[in-house]
Amino acid sequence: MTEVNADLVGRVFSGTPPYVVSAVKIAEFAEAVGAHSPLHHDTAAARATGHTDVIAPVTFAVVIAQRAEAEYINSPEAGIDFSRVVHANEAFTAHRPIMAGDRLHAAVHVDAVTERAGIAMVSTRCEITDDAGDPVSSVTSTLAVRGADA
């Protein structure tokens, strides 16, 4: 049995400060994941394709999502011991490219908590929007939280 609080299903955590995307962070992330498109490193190349600045790989959204998920995971009422967490799944839906200069907001929705064999499967959805409130990216994540006996 885990201590994960299933009563938080349906709750939204949106207290994480906005994330300001920089060209440096995009280039660092692109290098780390082996994304070598000039659109991630070269402003002129990005502008030539109609963007105002360099764009991030789709999976860059994980930087914003995990930062925002920490508000939920670290909440004492969540009952999640991060030392017992294994990342089970992650999926990305890009509504538009993330660009250098974006100021992004995140809202983490606790969608489900299910227990099986001493493991809580925690499903979250992070909706990332820009300053105008327009959708930028959605990140769904499943964490496996082992109970003390698992």
Number of C-alpha atoms within 10 A of each C-alpha: 14 20 17 23 15 17 12 16 16 12 12 16 18 18 13 17 12 18 17 14 19 18 19 13 16 22 22 14 18 22 14 10 11 10 15 13 15 14 24 26 22 15 17 15 16 19 14 11 10 9 16 14 24 26 30 25 22 16 18 20 23 20 12 22 24 16 14 25 24 14 17 24 17 13 12 11 13 17 16 22 17 13 8 15 18 13 12 13 11 15 12 17 14 16 14 12 17 24 22 22 15 19 17 23 25 27 20 26 21 22 18 17 19 12 17 10 11 15 22 25 21 24 20 24 23 27 22 24 20 17 11 9 10 12 16 20 26 22 21 19 22 20 20 19 26 25 19 12 9 11
